[in-house]
């Protein structure tokens, strides 16, 4: 039996997916997890906690791409 779909909010837009760890979700969005910063439900989520963060119904993410340069 596959997991039930959930709705998340990514940068203010709703998106339907299945529950999964945060890094896997970022990859599904086409993002390189090493090149983004994530705010999770209103708080900056330190990278050390990403693998243990399981996305759930109603979670709110703000994902910002890190750009190098000078």
Predicted model as a PDB file, atoms N, CA, C, CB and O in Angstrom, pLDDT in the B-factor column:
MODEL        1                                                                  
ATOM      1  N   UNK A   1       0.853  -1.183   0.000  1.00 75.00           N  
ATOM      2  CA  UNK A   1       0.000   0.000   0.000  1.00 75.00           C  
ATOM      3  C   UNK A   1       0.893   1.239   0.000  1.00 75.00           C  
ATOM      4  CB  UNK A   1      -0.967   0.002   1.231  1.00 75.00           C  
ATOM      5  O   UNK A   1       1.772   1.369   0.852  1.00 75.00           O  
ATOM      6  N   UNK A   2       0.675   2.142  -0.942  1.00 79.00           N  
ATOM      7  CA  UNK A   2       1.510   3.338  -1.019  1.00 79.00           C  
ATOM      8  C   UNK A   2       1.020   4.390  -0.017  1.00 79.00           C  
ATOM      9  CB  UNK A   2       1.504   3.914  -2.458  1.00 79.00           C  
ATOM     10  O   UNK A   2      -0.148   4.394   0.374  1.00 79.00           O  
ATOM     11  N   UNK A   3       1.937   5.287   0.392  1.00 83.00           N  
ATOM     12  CA  UNK A   3       1.549   6.323   1.358  1.00 83.00           C  
ATOM     13  C   UNK A   3       0.490   7.255   0.776  1.00 83.00           C  
ATOM     14  CB  UNK A   3       2.778   7.136   1.793  1.00 83.00           C  
ATOM     15  O   UNK A   3       0.434   7.469  -0.435  1.00 83.00           O  
ATOM     16  N   UNK A   4      -0.344   7.805   1.652  1.00 93.00           N  
ATOM     17  CA  UNK A   4      -1.368   8.756   1.216  1.00 93.00           C  
ATOM     18  C   UNK A   4      -0.726  10.088   0.866  1.00 93.00           C  
ATOM     19  CB  UNK A   4      -2.441   8.948   2.309  1.00 93.00           C  
ATOM     20  O   UNK A   4       0.216  10.515   1.534  1.00 93.00           O  
ATOM     21  N   UNK A   5      -1.222  10.749  -0.170  1.00 95.00           N  
ATOM     22  CA  UNK A   5      -0.680  12.059  -0.537  1.00 95.00           C  
ATOM     23  C   UNK A   5      -0.912  13.092   0.563  1.00 95.00           C  
ATOM     24  CB  UNK A   5      -1.308  12.542  -1.842  1.00 95.00           C  
ATOM     25  O   UNK A   5      -1.890  13.021   1.307  1.00 95.00           O  
ATOM     26  N   UNK A   6      -0.002  14.043   0.650  1.00 97.00           N  
ATOM     27  CA  UNK A   6      -0.114  15.154   1.590  1.00 97.00           C  
ATOM     28  C   UNK A   6       0.036  16.455   0.798  1.00 97.00           C  
ATOM     29  CB  UNK A   6       0.967  15.051   2.734  1.00 97.00           C  
ATOM     30  O   UNK A   6       0.532  16.453  -0.329  1.00 97.00           O  
ATOM     31  N   UNK A   7      -0.395  17.555   1.396  1.00 97.00           N  
ATOM     32  CA  UNK A   7      -0.234  18.873   0.784  1.00 97.00           C  
ATOM     33  C   UNK A   7       0.757  19.672   1.616  1.00 97.00           C  
ATOM     34  CB  UNK A   7      -1.601  19.620   0.673  1.00 97.00           C  
ATOM     35  O   UNK A   7       0.615  19.791   2.833  1.00 97.00           O  
ATOM     36  N   UNK A   8       1.759  20.216   0.944  1.00 96.00           N  
ATOM     37  CA  UNK A   8       2.764  21.091   1.563  1.00 96.00           C  
ATOM     38  C   UNK A   8       2.656  22.461   0.918  1.00 96.00           C  
ATOM     39  CB  UNK A   8       4.217  20.508   1.407  1.00 96.00           C  
ATOM     40  O   UNK A   8       2.015  22.625  -0.120  1.00 96.00           O  
ATOM     41  N   UNK A   9       3.281  23.429   1.539  1.00 97.00           N  
ATOM     42  CA  UNK A   9       3.357  24.767   0.969  1.00 97.00           C  
ATOM     43  C   UNK A   9       4.830  25.098   0.763  1.00 97.00           C  
ATOM     44  CB  UNK A   9       2.655  25.828   1.891  1.00 97.00           C  
ATOM     45  O   UNK A   9       5.600  25.177   1.720  1.00 97.00           O  
ATOM     46  N   UNK A  10       5.210  25.288  -0.489  1.00 96.00           N  
ATOM     47  CA  UNK A  10       6.591  25.558  -0.855  1.00 96.00           C  
ATOM     48  C   UNK A  10       6.656  26.970  -1.418  1.00 96.00           C  
ATOM     49  CB  UNK A  10       7.128  24.508  -1.885  1.00 96.00           C  
ATOM     50  O   UNK A  10       6.048  27.265  -2.447  1.00 96.00           O  
ATOM     51  N   UNK A  11       7.394  27.842  -0.739  1.00 96.00           N  
ATOM     52  CA  UNK A  11       7.512  29.241  -1.168  1.00 96.00           C  
ATOM     53  C   UNK A  11       6.140  29.842  -1.466  1.00 96.00           C  
ATOM     54  CB  UNK A  11       8.412  29.348  -2.410  1.00 96.00           C  
ATOM     55  O   UNK A  11       5.959  30.568  -2.444  1.00 96.00           O  
ATOM     56  N   UNK A  12       5.170  29.519  -0.588  1.00 95.00           N  
ATOM     57  CA  UNK A  12       3.840  30.097  -0.677  1.00 95.00           C  
ATOM     58  C   UNK A  12       2.869  29.377  -1.602  1.00 95.00           C  
ATOM     59  CB  UNK A  12       3.958  31.482  -1.113  1.00 95.00           C  
ATOM     60  O   UNK A  12       1.701  29.759  -1.671  1.00 95.00           O  
ATOM     61  N   UNK A  13       3.315  28.350  -2.312  1.00 96.00           N  
ATOM     62  CA  UNK A  13       2.430  27.625  -3.222  1.00 96.00           C  
ATOM     63  C   UNK A  13       2.193  26.209  -2.720  1.00 96.00           C  
ATOM     64  CB  UNK A  13       3.020  27.593  -4.641  1.00 96.00           C  
ATOM     65  O   UNK A  13       3.111  25.553  -2.227  1.00 96.00           O  
ATOM     66  N   UNK A  14       0.949  25.741  -2.848  1.00 97.00           N  
ATOM     67  CA  UNK A  14       0.646  24.383  -2.389  1.00 97.00           C  
ATOM     68  C   UNK A  14       1.178  23.371  -3.400  1.00 97.00           C  
ATOM     69  CB  UNK A  14      -0.884  24.194  -2.179  1.00 97.00           C  
ATOM     70  O   UNK A  14       1.225  23.624  -4.603  1.00 97.00           O  
ATOM     71  N   UNK A  15       1.571  22.229  -2.871  1.00 96.00           N  
ATOM     72  CA  UNK A  15       2.092  21.152  -3.721  1.00 96.00           C  
ATOM     73  C   UNK A  15       1.720  19.824  -3.077  1.00 96.00           C  
ATOM     74  CB  UNK A  15       3.650  21.270  -3.914  1.00 96.00           C  
ATOM     75  O   UNK A  15       1.880  19.646  -1.870  1.00 96.00           O  
ATOM     76  N   UNK A  16       1.229  18.903  -3.877  1.00 96.00           N  
ATOM     77  CA  UNK A  16       0.869  17.581  -3.371  1.00 96.00           C  
ATOM     78  C   UNK A  16       2.038  16.633  -3.597  1.00 96.00           C  
ATOM     79  CB  UNK A  16      -0.420  17.046  -4.061  1.00 96.00           C  
ATOM     80  O   UNK A  16       2.666  16.637  -4.656  1.00 96.00           O  
ATOM     81  N   UNK A  17       2.315  15.830  -2.595  1.00 95.00           N  
ATOM     82  CA  UNK A  17       3.403  14.851  -2.670  1.00 95.00           C  
ATOM     83  C   UNK A  17       3.073  13.719  -1.707  1.00 95.00           C  
ATOM     84  CB  UNK A  17       4.797  15.503  -2.327  1.00 95.00           C  
ATOM     85  O   UNK A  17       1.968  13.667  -1.166  1.00 95.00           O  
ATOM     86  N   UNK A  18       4.008  12.825  -1.494  1.00 94.00           N  
ATOM     87  CA  UNK A  18       3.853  11.792  -0.470  1.00 94.00           C  
ATOM     88  C   UNK A  18       4.851  12.098   0.647  1.00 94.00           C  
ATOM     89  CB  UNK A  18       4.080  10.342  -1.067  1.00 94.00           C  
ATOM     90  O   UNK A  18       5.841  12.787   0.402  1.00 94.00           O  
ATOM     91  N   UNK A  19       4.619  11.605   1.865  1.00 94.00           N  
ATOM     92  CA  UNK A  19       5.581  11.839   2.936  1.00 94.00           C  
ATOM     93  C   UNK A  19       6.950  11.280   2.552  1.00 94.00           C  
ATOM     94  CB  UNK A  19       5.091  11.204   4.251  1.00 94.00           C  
ATOM     95  O   UNK A  19       7.054  10.161   2.049  1.00 94.00           O  
ATOM     96  N   UNK A  20       8.002  12.073   2.794  1.00 94.00           N  
ATOM     97  CA  UNK A  20       9.368  11.643   2.484  1.00 94.00           C  
ATOM     98  C   UNK A  20      10.332  12.529   3.244  1.00 94.00           C  
ATOM     99  CB  UNK A  20       9.654  11.700   0.950  1.00 94.00           C  
ATOM    100  O   UNK A  20       9.950  13.589   3.739  1.00 94.00           O  
ATOM    101  N   UNK A  21      11.600  12.093   3.342  1.00 95.00           N  
ATOM    102  CA  UNK A  21      12.613  12.936   3.979  1.00 95.00           C  
ATOM    103  C   UNK A  21      12.864  14.204   3.148  1.00 95.00           C  
ATOM    104  CB  UNK A  21      13.931  12.147   4.163  1.00 95.00           C  
ATOM    105  O   UNK A  21      12.734  14.184   1.924  1.00 95.00           O  
ATOM    106  N   UNK A  22      13.212  15.272   3.802  1.00 95.00           N  
ATOM    107  CA  UNK A  22      13.437  16.559   3.154  1.00 95.00           C  
ATOM    108  C   UNK A  22      14.440  16.506   1.996  1.00 95.00           C  
ATOM    109  CB  UNK A  22      13.911  17.545   4.170  1.00 95.00           C  
ATOM    110  O   UNK A  22      14.125  17.025   0.925  1.00 95.00           O  
ATOM    111  N   UNK A  23      15.641  15.904   2.148  1.00 94.00           N  
ATOM    112  CA  UNK A  23      16.585  15.906   1.019  1.00 94.00           C  
ATOM    113  C   UNK A  23      16.016  15.247  -0.237  1.00 94.00           C  
ATOM    114  CB  UNK A  23      17.864  15.199   1.418  1.00 94.00           C  
ATOM    115  O   UNK A  23      16.261  15.716  -1.348  1.00 94.00           O  
ATOM    116  N   UNK A  24      15.268  14.174  -0.068  1.00 94.00           N  
ATOM    117  CA  UNK A  24      14.656  13.487  -1.211  1.00 94.00           C  
ATOM    118  C   UNK A  24      13.656  14.414  -1.896  1.00 94.00           C  
ATOM    119  CB  UNK A  24      13.957  12.174  -0.759  1.00 94.00           C  
ATOM    120  O   UNK A  24      13.599  14.466  -3.125  1.00 94.00           O  
ATOM    121  N   UNK A  25      12.875  15.140  -1.115  1.00 95.00           N  
ATOM    122  CA  UNK A  25      11.893  16.064  -1.679  1.00 95.00           C  
ATOM    123  C   UNK A  25      12.578  17.175  -2.478  1.00 95.00           C  
ATOM    124  CB  UNK A  25      11.030  16.670  -0.562  1.00 95.00           C  
ATOM    125  O   UNK A  25      12.129  17.529  -3.568  1.00 95.00           O  
ATOM    126  N   UNK A  26      13.654  17.716  -1.936  1.00 95.00           N  
ATOM    127  CA  UNK A  26      14.379  18.771  -2.648  1.00 95.00           C  
ATOM    128  C   UNK A  26      14.900  18.258  -3.989  1.00 95.00           C  
ATOM    129  CB  UNK A  26      15.545  19.298  -1.791  1.00 95.00           C  
ATOM    130  O   UNK A  26      14.856  18.970  -4.992  1.00 95.00           O  
ATOM    131  N   UNK A  27      15.391  17.027  -4.000  1.00 93.00           N  
ATOM    132  CA  UNK A  27      15.870  16.436  -5.256  1.00 93.00           C  
ATOM    133  C   UNK A  27      14.722  16.258  -6.244  1.00 93.00           C  
ATOM    134  CB  UNK A  27      16.554  15.080  -4.990  1.00 93.00           C  
ATOM    135  O   UNK A  27      14.905  16.464  -7.444  1.00 93.00           O  
ATOM    136  N   UNK A  28      13.539  15.876  -5.753  1.00 93.00           N  
ATOM    137  CA  UNK A  28      12.384  15.733  -6.637  1.00 93.00           C  
ATOM    138  C   UNK A  28      11.980  17.073  -7.248  1.00 93.00           C  
ATOM    139  CB  UNK A  28      11.204  15.130  -5.872  1.00 93.00           C  
ATOM    140  O   UNK A  28      11.433  17.117  -8.350  1.00 93.00           O  
ATOM    141  N   UNK A  29      12.250  18.162  -6.533  1.00 92.00           N  
ATOM    142  CA  UNK A  29      11.968  19.498  -7.061  1.00 92.00           C  
ATOM    143  C   UNK A  29      13.029  19.940  -8.068  1.00 92.00           C  
ATOM    144  CB  UNK A  29      11.883  20.511  -5.918  1.00 92.00           C  
ATOM    145  O   UNK A  29      12.902  20.993  -8.692  1.00 92.00           O  
ATOM    146  N   UNK A  30      14.077  19.125  -8.222  1.00 93.00           N  
ATOM    147  CA  UNK A  30      15.149  19.467  -9.142  1.00 93.00           C  
ATOM    148  C   UNK A  30      16.210  20.353  -8.521  1.00 93.00           C  
ATOM    149  CB  UNK A  30      14.586  20.138 -10.343  1.00 93.00           C  
ATOM    150  O   UNK A  30      16.995  20.982  -9.230  1.00 93.00           O  
ATOM    151  N   UNK A  31      16.235  20.405  -7.199  1.00 91.00           N  
ATOM    152  CA  UNK A  31      17.200  21.252  -6.496  1.00 91.00           C  
ATOM    153  C   UNK A  31      18.350  20.417  -5.956  1.00 91.00           C  
ATOM    154  CB  UNK A  31      16.519  22.018  -5.353  1.00 91.00           C  
ATOM    155  O   UNK A  31      18.163  19.264  -5.570  1.00 91.00           O  
ATOM    156  N   UNK A  32      19.526  21.000  -5.931  1.00 89.00           N  
ATOM    157  CA  UNK A  32      20.676  20.357  -5.312  1.00 89.00           C  
ATOM    158  C   UNK A  32      20.634  20.706  -3.826  1.00 89.00           C  
ATOM    159  CB  UNK A  32      22.034  20.814  -5.982  1.00 89.00           C  
ATOM    160  O   UNK A  32      20.815  21.870  -3.470  1.00 89.00           O  
ATOM    161  N   UNK A  33      20.398  19.721  -2.944  1.00 87.00           N  
ATOM    162  CA  UNK A  33      20.282  20.016  -1.511  1.00 87.00           C  
ATOM    163  C   UNK A  33      21.495  20.745  -0.929  1.00 87.00           C  
ATOM    164  CB  UNK A  33      20.067  18.738  -0.754  1.00 87.00           C  
ATOM    165  O   UNK A  33      21.377  21.411   0.099  1.00 87.00           O  
ATOM    166  N   UNK A  34      22.651  20.627  -1.571  1.00 87.00           N  
ATOM    167  CA  UNK A  34      23.842  21.315  -1.050  1.00 87.00           C  
ATOM    168  C   UNK A  34      23.846  22.797  -1.380  1.00 87.00           C  
ATOM    169  CB  UNK A  34      25.098  20.673  -1.603  1.00 87.00           C  
ATOM    170  O   UNK A  34      24.653  23.553  -0.838  1.00 87.00           O  
ATOM    171  N   UNK A  35      22.945  23.221  -2.272  1.00 91.00           N  
ATOM    172  CA  UNK A  35      22.955  24.615  -2.728  1.00 91.00           C  
ATOM    173  C   UNK A  35      21.701  25.396  -2.351  1.00 91.00           C  
ATOM    174  CB  UNK A  35      23.125  24.654  -4.214  1.00 91.00           C  
ATOM    175  O   UNK A  35      21.374  26.404  -2.979  1.00 91.00           O  
ATOM    176  N   UNK A  36      21.001  24.923  -1.321  1.00 94.00           N  
ATOM    177  CA  UNK A  36      19.809  25.638  -0.871  1.00 94.00           C  
ATOM    178  C   UNK A  36      19.819  25.796   0.648  1.00 94.00           C  
ATOM    179  CB  UNK A  36      18.534  24.900  -1.323  1.00 94.00           C  
ATOM    180  O   UNK A  36      20.478  25.045   1.368  1.00 94.00           O  
ATOM    181  N   UNK A  37      19.071  26.793   1.108  1.00 95.00           N  
ATOM    182  CA  UNK A  37      18.792  26.970   2.537  1.00 95.00           C  
ATOM    183  C   UNK A  37      17.295  26.749   2.704  1.00 95.00           C  
ATOM    184  CB  UNK A  37      19.241  28.409   3.066  1.00 95.00           C  
ATOM    185  O   UNK A  37      16.514  27.095   1.819  1.00 95.00           O  
ATOM    186  N   UNK A  38      16.891  26.176   3.834  1.00 97.00           N  
ATOM    187  CA  UNK A  38      15.484  25.825   4.043  1.00 97.00           C  
ATOM    188  C   UNK A  38      14.972  26.397   5.355  1.00 97.00           C  
ATOM    189  CB  UNK A  38      15.299  24.303   4.025  1.00 97.00           C  
ATOM    190  O   UNK A  38      15.574  26.227   6.415  1.00 97.00           O  
ATOM    191  N   UNK A  39      13.831  27.087   5.245  1.00 97.00           N  
ATOM    192  CA  UNK A  39      13.073  27.488   6.423  1.00 97.00           C  
ATOM    193  C   UNK A  39      11.915  26.499   6.513  1.00 97.00           C  
ATOM    194  CB  UNK A  39      12.570  29.005   6.337  1.00 97.00           C  
ATOM    195  O   UNK A  39      11.152  26.338   5.561  1.00 97.00           O  
ATOM    196  N   UNK A  40      11.791  25.844   7.656  1.00 97.00           N  
ATOM    197  CA  UNK A  40      10.804  24.781   7.848  1.00 97.00           C  
ATOM    198  C   UNK A  40       9.830  25.206   8.934  1.00 97.00           C  
ATOM    199  CB  UNK A  40      11.490  23.431   8.216  1.00 97.00           C  
ATOM    200  O   UNK A  40      10.203  25.334  10.100  1.00 97.00           O  
ATOM    201  N   UNK A  41       8.591  25.423   8.548  1.00 98.00           N  
ATOM    202  CA  UNK A  41       7.546  25.857   9.487  1.00 98.00           C  
ATOM    203  C   UNK A  41       7.981  27.077  10.298  1.00 98.00           C  
ATOM    204  CB  UNK A  41       7.181  24.712  10.435  1.00 98.00           C  
ATOM    205  O   UNK A  41       7.779  27.138  11.510  1.00 98.00           O  
ATOM    206  N   UNK A  42       8.585  28.050   9.600  1.00 97.00           N  
ATOM    207  CA  UNK A  42       8.917  29.330  10.222  1.00 97.00           C  
ATOM    208  C   UNK A  42      10.289  29.436  10.848  1.00 97.00           C  
ATOM    209  CB  UNK A  42       7.936  29.625  11.240  1.00 97.00           C  
ATOM    210  O   UNK A  42      10.646  30.498  11.358  1.00 97.00           O  
ATOM    211  N   UNK A  43      11.077  28.362  10.825  1.00 97.00           N  
ATOM    212  CA  UNK A  43      12.407  28.403  11.425  1.00 97.00           C  
ATOM    213  C   UNK A  43      13.443  27.849  10.462  1.00 97.00           C  
ATOM    214  CB  UNK A  43      12.432  27.618  12.740  1.00 97.00           C  
ATOM    215  O   UNK A  43      13.188  26.886   9.740  1.00 97.00           O  
ATOM    216  N   UNK A  44      14.630  28.480  10.462  1.00 96.00           N  
ATOM    217  CA  UNK A  44      15.721  27.974   9.635  1.00 96.00           C  
ATOM    218  C   UNK A  44      16.051  26.566  10.130  1.00 96.00           C  
ATOM    219  CB  UNK A  44      16.986  28.921   9.696  1.00 96.00           C  
ATOM    220  O   UNK A  44      16.264  26.344  11.322  1.00 96.00           O  
ATOM    221  N   UNK A  45      16.090  25.628   9.194  1.00 96.00           N  
ATOM    222  CA  UNK A  45      16.383  24.243   9.544  1.00 96.00           C  
ATOM    223  C   UNK A  45      17.846  23.951   9.230  1.00 96.00           C  
ATOM    224  CB  UNK A  45      15.446  23.262   8.782  1.00 96.00           C  
ATOM    225  O   UNK A  45      18.249  23.943   8.067  1.00 96.00           O  
ATOM    226  N   UNK A  46      18.629  23.713  10.262  1.00 95.00           N  
ATOM    227  CA  UNK A  46      20.049  23.427  10.073  1.00 95.00           C  
ATOM    228  C   UNK A  46      20.217  22.115   9.323  1.00 95.00           C  
ATOM    229  CB  UNK A  46      20.783  23.372  11.429  1.00 95.00           C  
ATOM    230  O   UNK A  46      19.496  21.146   9.558  1.00 95.00           O  
ATOM    231  N   UNK A  47      21.161  22.107   8.440  1.00 94.00           N  
ATOM    232  CA  UNK A  47      21.405  20.968   7.548  1.00 94.00           C  
ATOM    233  C   UNK A  47      21.570  19.643   8.308  1.00 94.00           C  
ATOM    234  CB  UNK A  47      22.648  21.230   6.709  1.00 94.00           C  
ATOM    235  O   UNK A  47      21.202  18.589   7.789  1.00 94.00           O  
ATOM    236  N   UNK A  48      22.107  19.686   9.507  1.00 95.00           N  
ATOM    237  CA  UNK A  48      22.325  18.448  10.268  1.00 95.00           C  
ATOM    238  C   UNK A  48      21.012  17.736  10.591  1.00 95.00           C  
ATOM    239  CB  UNK A  48      23.076  18.754  11.563  1.00 95.00           C  
ATOM    240  O   UNK A  48      21.023  16.547  10.909  1.00 95.00           O  
ATOM    241  N   UNK A  49      19.886  18.439  10.514  1.00 96.00           N  
ATOM    242  CA  UNK A  49      18.590  17.836  10.834  1.00 96.00           C  
ATOM    243  C   UNK A  49      17.784  17.442   9.602  1.00 96.00           C  
ATOM    244  CB  UNK A  49      17.783  18.787  11.666  1.00 96.00           C  
ATOM    245  O   UNK A  49      16.692  16.890   9.737  1.00 96.00           O  
ATOM    246  N   UNK A  50      18.298  17.712   8.404  1.00 95.00           N  
ATOM    247  CA  UNK A  50      17.537  17.456   7.192  1.00 95.00           C  
ATOM    248  C   UNK A  50      17.181  15.988   7.028  1.00 95.00           C  
ATOM    249  CB  UNK A  50      18.308  17.927   5.994  1.00 95.00           C  
ATOM    250  O   UNK A  50      16.033  15.674   6.714  1.00 95.00           O  
ATOM    251  N   UNK A  51      18.122  15.082   7.230  1.00 94.00           N  
ATOM    252  CA  UNK A  51      17.864  13.659   7.004  1.00 94.00           C  
ATOM    253  C   UNK A  51      16.780  13.103   7.924  1.00 94.00           C  
ATOM    254  CB  UNK A  51      19.140  12.870   7.196  1.00 94.00           C  
ATOM    255  O   UNK A  51      16.075  12.165   7.551  1.00 94.00           O  
ATOM    256  N   UNK A  52      16.642  13.665   9.103  1.00 96.00           N  
ATOM    257  CA  UNK A  52      15.637  13.168  10.044  1.00 96.00           C  
ATOM    258  C   UNK A  52      14.316  13.928   9.956  1.00 96.00           C  
ATOM    259  CB  UNK A  52      16.170  13.251  11.453  1.00 96.00           C  
ATOM    260  O   UNK A  52      13.375  13.623  10.688  1.00 96.00           O  
ATOM    261  N   UNK A  53      14.245  14.915   9.064  1.00 96.00           N  
ATOM    262  CA  UNK A  53      13.023  15.695   8.903  1.00 96.00           C  
ATOM    263  C   UNK A  53      12.125  15.038   7.865  1.00 96.00           C  
ATOM    264  CB  UNK A  53      13.347  17.148   8.497  1.00 96.00           C  
ATOM    265  O   UNK A  53      12.418  15.054   6.669  1.00 96.00           O  
ATOM    266  N   UNK A  54      11.034  14.464   8.337  1.00 95.00           N  
ATOM    267  CA  UNK A  54      10.057  13.777   7.488  1.00 95.00           C  
ATOM    268  C   UNK A  54       8.923  14.760   7.204  1.00 95.00           C  
ATOM    269  CB  UNK A  54       9.516  12.455   8.173  1.00 95.00           C  
ATOM    270  O   UNK A  54       8.275  15.243   8.133  1.00 95.00           O  
ATOM    271  N   UNK A  55       8.684  15.053   5.948  1.00 96.00           N  
ATOM    272  CA  UNK A  55       7.647  16.011   5.589  1.00 96.00           C  
ATOM    273  C   UNK A  55       6.271  15.464   5.931  1.00 96.00           C  
ATOM    274  CB  UNK A  55       7.726  16.356   4.101  1.00 96.00           C  
ATOM    275  O   UNK A  55       5.995  14.277   5.758  1.00 96.00           O  
ATOM    276  N   UNK A  56       5.401  16.363   6.428  1.00 95.00           N  
ATOM    277  CA  UNK A  56       4.073  15.970   6.872  1.00 95.00           C  
ATOM    278  C   UNK A  56       3.034  16.944   6.328  1.00 95.00           C  
ATOM    279  CB  UNK A  56       4.007  15.910   8.411  1.00 95.00           C  
ATOM    280  O   UNK A  56       3.365  18.043   5.885  1.00 95.00           O  
ATOM    281  N   UNK A  57       1.796  16.528   6.369  1.00 97.00           N  
ATOM    282  CA  UNK A  57       0.669  17.339   5.909  1.00 97.00           C  
ATOM    283  C   UNK A  57       0.728  18.754   6.495  1.00 97.00           C  
ATOM    284  CB  UNK A  57      -0.661  16.666   6.288  1.00 97.00           C  
ATOM    285  O   UNK A  57       0.871  18.936   7.704  1.00 97.00           O  
ATOM    286  N   UNK A  58       0.616  19.748   5.610  1.00 97.00           N  
ATOM    287  CA  UNK A  58       0.533  21.137   6.045  1.00 97.00           C  
ATOM    288  C   UNK A  58       1.860  21.823   6.334  1.00 97.00           C  
ATOM    289  CB  UNK A  58      -0.291  21.206   7.242  1.00 97.00           C  
ATOM    290  O   UNK A  58       1.872  23.008   6.668  1.00 97.00           O  
ATOM    291  N   UNK A  59       2.983  21.108   6.216  1.00 97.00           N  
ATOM    292  CA  UNK A  59       4.282  21.744   6.448  1.00 97.00           C  
ATOM    293  C   UNK A  59       4.459  22.914   5.495  1.00 97.00           C  
ATOM    294  CB  UNK A  59       5.435  20.727   6.277  1.00 97.00           C  
ATOM    295  O   UNK A  59       3.974  22.896   4.364  1.00 97.00           O  
ATOM    296  N   UNK A  60       5.166  23.932   5.974  1.00 98.00           N  
ATOM    297  CA  UNK A  60       5.459  25.114   5.169  1.00 98.00           C  
ATOM    298  C   UNK A  60       6.970  25.245   5.022  1.00 98.00           C  
ATOM    299  CB  UNK A  60       4.848  26.398   5.808  1.00 98.00           C  
ATOM    300  O   UNK A  60       7.705  25.324   6.006  1.00 98.00           O  
ATOM    301  N   UNK A  61       7.415  25.267   3.762  1.00 97.00           N  
ATOM    302  CA  UNK A  61       8.832  25.389   3.474  1.00 97.00           C  
ATOM    303  C   UNK A  61       9.091  26.644   2.657  1.00 97.00           C  
ATOM    304  CB  UNK A  61       9.343  24.149   2.733  1.00 97.00           C  
ATOM    305  O   UNK A  61       8.338  26.970   1.739  1.00 97.00           O  
ATOM    306  N   UNK A  62      10.150  27.333   2.996  1.00 97.00           N  
ATOM    307  CA  UNK A  62      10.688  28.400   2.152  1.00 97.00           C  
ATOM    308  C   UNK A  62      12.061  27.904   1.746  1.00 97.00           C  
ATOM    309  CB  UNK A  62      10.748  29.821   2.902  1.00 97.00           C  
ATOM    310  O   UNK A  62      12.915  27.664   2.599  1.00 97.00           O  
ATOM    311  N   UNK A  63      12.280  27.749   0.444  1.00 96.00           N  
ATOM    312  CA  UNK A  63      13.547  27.217  -0.057  1.00 96.00           C  
ATOM    313  C   UNK A  63      14.213  28.314  -0.869  1.00 96.00           C  
ATOM    314  CB  UNK A  63      13.334  25.917  -0.920  1.00 96.00           C  
ATOM    315  O   UNK A  63      13.627  28.864  -1.800  1.00 96.00           O  
ATOM    316  N   UNK A  64      15.460  28.622  -0.495  1.00 94.00           N  
ATOM    317  CA  UNK A  64      16.205  29.685  -1.150  1.00 94.00           C  
ATOM    318  C   UNK A  64      17.480  29.079  -1.727  1.00 94.00           C  
ATOM    319  CB  UNK A  64      16.527  30.852  -0.156  1.00 94.00           C  
ATOM    320  O   UNK A  64      18.213  28.369  -1.040  1.00 94.00           O  
ATOM    321  N   UNK A  65      17.729  29.373  -3.002  1.00 89.00           N  
ATOM    322  CA  UNK A  65      18.949  28.895  -3.662  1.00 89.00           C  
ATOM    323  C   UNK A  65      20.115  29.782  -3.266  1.00 89.00           C  
ATOM    324  CB  UNK A  65      18.781  28.872  -5.206  1.00 89.00           C  
ATOM    325  O   UNK A  65      20.006  31.008  -3.281  1.00 89.00           O  
ATOM    326  N   UNK A  66      21.224  29.163  -2.916  1.00 78.00           N  
ATOM    327  CA  UNK A  66      22.431  29.898  -2.554  1.00 78.00           C  
ATOM    328  C   UNK A  66      23.200  30.192  -3.836  1.00 78.00           C  
ATOM    329  CB  UNK A  66      23.311  29.093  -1.533  1.00 78.00           C  
ATOM    330  O   UNK A  66      23.482  29.288  -4.622  1.00 78.00           O  
ATOM    331  N   UNK A  67      23.535  31.460  -4.039  1.00 77.00           N  
ATOM    332  CA  UNK A  67      24.259  31.871  -5.231  1.00 77.00           C  
ATOM    333  C   UNK A  67      25.610  32.421  -4.821  1.00 77.00           C  
ATOM    334  CB  UNK A  67      23.461  32.917  -6.038  1.00 77.00           C  
ATOM    335  O   UNK A  67      25.693  33.322  -3.988  1.00 77.00           O  
ATOM    336  N   UNK A  68      26.669  31.879  -5.407  1.00 72.00           N  
ATOM    337  CA  UNK A  68      28.023  32.366  -5.115  1.00 72.00           C  
ATOM    338  C   UNK A  68      28.357  33.539  -6.029  1.00 72.00           C  
ATOM    339  CB  UNK A  68      29.070  31.231  -5.286  1.00 72.00           C  
ATOM    340  O   UNK A  68      27.665  33.818  -7.008  1.00 72.00           O  
ATOM    341  N   UNK A  69      29.409  34.190  -5.682  1.00 69.00           N  
ATOM    342  CA  UNK A  69      29.854  35.314  -6.510  1.00 69.00           C  
ATOM    343  C   UNK A  69      30.410  36.418  -5.657  1.00 69.00           C  
ATOM    344  CB  UNK A  69      28.716  35.845  -7.365  1.00 69.00           C  
ATOM    345  O   UNK A  69      30.548  36.278  -4.442  1.00 69.00           O  
ATOM    346  N   UNK A  70      30.723  37.502  -6.292  1.00 61.00           N  
ATOM    347  CA  UNK A  70      31.292  38.586  -5.493  1.00 61.00           C  
ATOM    348  C   UNK A  70      31.114  39.920  -6.107  1.00 61.00           C  
ATOM    349  CB  UNK A  70      32.720  38.361  -5.262  1.00 61.00           C  
ATOM    350  O   UNK A  70      31.546  40.923  -5.539  1.00 61.00           O  
TER     351      UNK A  70                                                      
ENDMDL                                                                          
END                                                                             
